[in-house]
Amino acid sequence: MRFTSVLFDLDGTLLNTIPDLTDAVNAMRMQMHQRPLRQDVVATYVGKGSEVLVRRALTDSLDETIEPDRLSQGMELFYQYYHAINGDKTVVYDGVLDGLKSFREQGLKMAVVTNKPGEFTEPLLVRTGLAGFFEHAVSGDTCARKKPDPMPLEHACQLLEAQPQNTLVIGDSRNDVQAARAAGMAVVAVPYGYNEGQGVQNLDADAIVATIDEAAHWALRQ
């Protein structure tokens, strides 16, 4: 097997966090006199970090701009509400535990690389029982740039003392695939995540796998 380490995205790959994110977004919106959003709409806004999520949620748009003061108010409210409920309704996807155990049995080093702020990442990993599988967690505020920039993946490799050519990235979105390609790493995509509402079939991934457990079997064959 060519791989010695695996880097996992978090939201939409290991964990379904949309129920909690939607509750926090809607609490923010109600406080700011806007109607609640459906979960499937919020799911299309996830992937590029909390600031982008809040901007999209307040503008009901993927790319519309917003006044800085309104964004700042939204961020403060969102963080307040999400801190209170982080993990309440979050669930681990099917196949994740078996897959992580399989990767561990193969002797691979593992880390999480997410655009979620660190103050939410670590408690969520602990609360869902996944923290023990990972040597490190690189969050959206760990590095100067987030995915799709390769910097967070490269930083994770350094922490694991791994080489990019021997590292596998697993994610659910274009952000993950673009970052992996830019970092010179292999990448597989799962189809059940968010990816801003788009399918993963057209992404430049080495494979599309149904579960994390299937990803572990795919890695073993390489």
C-alpha angles and dihedrals in degrees: 000000000000098000127089099168141029129206117201131200112222116208110060093006108058100005137033099222097161096103092057094040090051092050091050093045092049093047087053093047093049090051087052092047098255129128121255121267127226119250093245090056094049089050090063090055095055126095111062101067137278097291092056091045091053093046092050092045093051095046098037086228140101095227112012115125126237137202111270093233093053091047090050091051091048092049092051092050094043093051090048094053097039092051089056096051106024105144098005094118100012116122134194111243120245112269095024099104093045090047095049090048090050093050089048092050088052088057097244121153112235137202137169119235112189140158089224114111114262093240087067100034101062097045090047093052090050094046093050093047095243101108094091093063095062132071092197143008120210110197135192092268097042095086134033091252135036133217131314079052108082094227097097092049091048090049091051090052090053091050091051092043087234133144120239093232089057096046128096122204120205120193147137103233151055088255091064095045095047092047092048093049091049090050094049094246133136114249138194126190132215117216100213099071133085114268090172091292095305128118121249097224093098096046119114093245126144089232143350112229128191096222142004088254089058088049089057091053091047091052092050090058095054 
